[in-house]
């Protein structure tokens, strides 16, 4: 998980962990574990985090997922 990126962006925006947790409707301890990579999160939660941080979801995803998502499926013949 992109905990360091999330933390860096939160700090750039001048938000505390408690403020982030409140915006994400979770406890501060849960949010802290996300930043420390000790908490599994869903894509939906990651999307919400990206929205709060005013960045794109793709900025928080590993490059492998982004590249894979753009690979086209082969065309099959009828």
CNS distance restraints for C-alpha pairs under 8 A (distance, minus, plus):
assign (resid   1 and name CA) (resid  34 and name CA) 7.83 0.50 0.50
assign (resid   1 and name CA) (resid  37 and name CA) 5.91 0.50 0.50
assign (resid   1 and name CA) (resid  40 and name CA) 8.00 0.50 0.50
assign (resid   1 and name CA) (resid  60 and name CA) 7.92 0.50 0.50
assign (resid   1 and name CA) (resid  61 and name CA) 7.93 0.50 0.50
assign (resid   2 and name CA) (resid   6 and name CA) 6.25 0.50 0.50
assign (resid   2 and name CA) (resid  35 and name CA) 7.55 0.50 0.50
assign (resid   2 and name CA) (resid  37 and name CA) 7.53 0.50 0.50
assign (resid   2 and name CA) (resid  60 and name CA) 5.89 0.50 0.50
assign (resid   2 and name CA) (resid  61 and name CA) 7.40 0.50 0.50
assign (resid   3 and name CA) (resid   7 and name CA) 6.12 0.50 0.50
assign (resid   3 and name CA) (resid  34 and name CA) 6.13 0.50 0.50
assign (resid   3 and name CA) (resid  35 and name CA) 3.96 0.50 0.50
assign (resid   3 and name CA) (resid  36 and name CA) 5.83 0.50 0.50
assign (resid   3 and name CA) (resid  37 and name CA) 5.68 0.50 0.50
assign (resid   4 and name CA) (resid   8 and name CA) 6.05 0.50 0.50
assign (resid   4 and name CA) (resid  35 and name CA) 6.35 0.50 0.50
assign (resid   4 and name CA) (resid  36 and name CA) 7.66 0.50 0.50
assign (resid   5 and name CA) (resid   9 and name CA) 6.12 0.50 0.50
assign (resid   5 and name CA) (resid  60 and name CA) 7.42 0.50 0.50
assign (resid   6 and name CA) (resid  10 and name CA) 6.08 0.50 0.50
assign (resid   6 and name CA) (resid  35 and name CA) 6.56 0.50 0.50
assign (resid   6 and name CA) (resid  53 and name CA) 7.79 0.50 0.50
assign (resid   6 and name CA) (resid  60 and name CA) 7.79 0.50 0.50
assign (resid   7 and name CA) (resid  11 and name CA) 6.14 0.50 0.50
assign (resid   7 and name CA) (resid  35 and name CA) 6.08 0.50 0.50
assign (resid   8 and name CA) (resid  12 and name CA) 6.23 0.50 0.50
assign (resid   9 and name CA) (resid  13 and name CA) 6.33 0.50 0.50
assign (resid   9 and name CA) (resid  53 and name CA) 6.53 0.50 0.50
assign (resid  10 and name CA) (resid  14 and name CA) 6.36 0.50 0.50
assign (resid  10 and name CA) (resid  15 and name CA) 5.46 0.50 0.50
assign (resid  10 and name CA) (resid  16 and name CA) 7.31 0.50 0.50
assign (resid  10 and name CA) (resid  17 and name CA) 8.00 0.50 0.50
assign (resid  10 and name CA) (resid  20 and name CA) 7.76 0.50 0.50
assign (resid  10 and name CA) (resid  53 and name CA) 6.42 0.50 0.50
assign (resid  11 and name CA) (resid  15 and name CA) 5.81 0.50 0.50
assign (resid  11 and name CA) (resid  16 and name CA) 7.29 0.50 0.50
assign (resid  13 and name CA) (resid  53 and name CA) 7.55 0.50 0.50
assign (resid  15 and name CA) (resid  19 and name CA) 5.97 0.50 0.50
assign (resid  15 and name CA) (resid  20 and name CA) 6.58 0.50 0.50
assign (resid  16 and name CA) (resid  20 and name CA) 6.35 0.50 0.50
assign (resid  17 and name CA) (resid  21 and name CA) 6.07 0.50 0.50
assign (resid  17 and name CA) (resid  28 and name CA) 6.21 0.50 0.50
assign (resid  17 and name CA) (resid  31 and name CA) 6.88 0.50 0.50
assign (resid  17 and name CA) (resid  32 and name CA) 6.76 0.50 0.50
assign (resid  18 and name CA) (resid  22 and name CA) 6.19 0.50 0.50
assign (resid  18 and name CA) (resid  27 and name CA) 7.77 0.50 0.50
assign (resid  18 and name CA) (resid  28 and name CA) 5.18 0.50 0.50
assign (resid  19 and name CA) (resid  23 and name CA) 6.28 0.50 0.50
assign (resid  20 and name CA) (resid  24 and name CA) 6.12 0.50 0.50
assign (resid  20 and name CA) (resid  28 and name CA) 7.90 0.50 0.50
assign (resid  20 and name CA) (resid  31 and name CA) 7.51 0.50 0.50
assign (resid  20 and name CA) (resid  52 and name CA) 7.80 0.50 0.50
assign (resid  21 and name CA) (resid  25 and name CA) 5.90 0.50 0.50
assign (resid  21 and name CA) (resid  26 and name CA) 5.07 0.50 0.50
assign (resid  21 and name CA) (resid  27 and name CA) 5.66 0.50 0.50
assign (resid  21 and name CA) (resid  28 and name CA) 5.16 0.50 0.50
assign (resid  21 and name CA) (resid  30 and name CA) 7.86 0.50 0.50
assign (resid  21 and name CA) (resid  31 and name CA) 5.69 0.50 0.50
assign (resid  22 and name CA) (resid  26 and name CA) 6.21 0.50 0.50
assign (resid  22 and name CA) (resid  27 and name CA) 7.27 0.50 0.50
assign (resid  22 and name CA) (resid  28 and name CA) 7.74 0.50 0.50
assign (resid  23 and name CA) (resid  52 and name CA) 7.32 0.50 0.50
assign (resid  24 and name CA) (resid  48 and name CA) 7.14 0.50 0.50
assign (resid  24 and name CA) (resid  49 and name CA) 7.08 0.50 0.50
assign (resid  24 and name CA) (resid  52 and name CA) 7.94 0.50 0.50
assign (resid  26 and name CA) (resid  30 and name CA) 6.56 0.50 0.50
assign (resid  26 and name CA) (resid  31 and name CA) 6.83 0.50 0.50
assign (resid  27 and name CA) (resid  31 and name CA) 6.37 0.50 0.50
assign (resid  28 and name CA) (resid  32 and name CA) 6.02 0.50 0.50
assign (resid  29 and name CA) (resid  33 and name CA) 6.29 0.50 0.50
assign (resid  30 and name CA) (resid  34 and name CA) 6.48 0.50 0.50
assign (resid  30 and name CA) (resid  39 and name CA) 7.16 0.50 0.50
assign (resid  31 and name CA) (resid  35 and name CA) 6.58 0.50 0.50
assign (resid  32 and name CA) (resid  36 and name CA) 6.28 0.50 0.50
assign (resid  33 and name CA) (resid  37 and name CA) 5.96 0.50 0.50
assign (resid  33 and name CA) (resid  38 and name CA) 4.84 0.50 0.50
assign (resid  33 and name CA) (resid  39 and name CA) 5.17 0.50 0.50
assign (resid  34 and name CA) (resid  38 and name CA) 5.93 0.50 0.50
assign (resid  34 and name CA) (resid  39 and name CA) 4.89 0.50 0.50
assign (resid  34 and name CA) (resid  40 and name CA) 7.16 0.50 0.50
assign (resid  34 and name CA) (resid  41 and name CA) 7.51 0.50 0.50
assign (resid  41 and name CA) (resid  45 and name CA) 6.12 0.50 0.50
assign (resid  41 and name CA) (resid  46 and name CA) 6.78 0.50 0.50
assign (resid  42 and name CA) (resid  46 and name CA) 6.22 0.50 0.50
assign (resid  43 and name CA) (resid  47 and name CA) 6.02 0.50 0.50
assign (resid  44 and name CA) (resid  48 and name CA) 6.32 0.50 0.50
assign (resid  45 and name CA) (resid  49 and name CA) 6.20 0.50 0.50
assign (resid  46 and name CA) (resid  50 and name CA) 6.20 0.50 0.50
assign (resid  46 and name CA) (resid  57 and name CA) 7.04 0.50 0.50
assign (resid  46 and name CA) (resid  60 and name CA) 7.57 0.50 0.50
assign (resid  47 and name CA) (resid  51 and name CA) 6.29 0.50 0.50
assign (resid  47 and name CA) (resid  57 and name CA) 5.44 0.50 0.50
assign (resid  48 and name CA) (resid  52 and name CA) 6.28 0.50 0.50
assign (resid  49 and name CA) (resid  53 and name CA) 6.11 0.50 0.50
assign (resid  50 and name CA) (resid  54 and name CA) 5.96 0.50 0.50
assign (resid  50 and name CA) (resid  55 and name CA) 5.14 0.50 0.50
assign (resid  50 and name CA) (resid  56 and name CA) 5.85 0.50 0.50
assign (resid  50 and name CA) (resid  57 and name CA) 5.40 0.50 0.50
assign (resid  50 and name CA) (resid  60 and name CA) 7.35 0.50 0.50
assign (resid  51 and name CA) (resid  55 and name CA) 6.16 0.50 0.50
assign (resid  51 and name CA) (resid  56 and name CA) 7.22 0.50 0.50
assign (resid  51 and name CA) (resid  57 and name CA) 7.77 0.50 0.50
assign (resid  55 and name CA) (resid  59 and name CA) 6.79 0.50 0.50
assign (resid  56 and name CA) (resid  60 and name CA) 7.44 0.50 0.50
assign (resid  57 and name CA) (resid  61 and name CA) 6.72 0.50 0.50
assign (resid  58 and name CA) (resid  62 and name CA) 7.97 0.50 0.50
assign (resid  58 and name CA) (resid  66 and name CA) 6.93 0.50 0.50
assign (resid  61 and name CA) (resid  65 and name CA) 6.67 0.50 0.50
assign (resid  61 and name CA) (resid  66 and name CA) 7.04 0.50 0.50
assign (resid  62 and name CA) (resid  66 and name CA) 6.85 0.50 0.50
assign (resid  63 and name CA) (resid  67 and name CA) 6.16 0.50 0.50
assign (resid  64 and name CA) (resid  68 and name CA) 6.04 0.50 0.50
assign (resid  65 and name CA) (resid  69 and name CA) 6.04 0.50 0.50
assign (resid  66 and name CA) (resid  70 and name CA) 6.62 0.50 0.50
assign (resid  67 and name CA) (resid  71 and name CA) 6.66 0.50 0.50
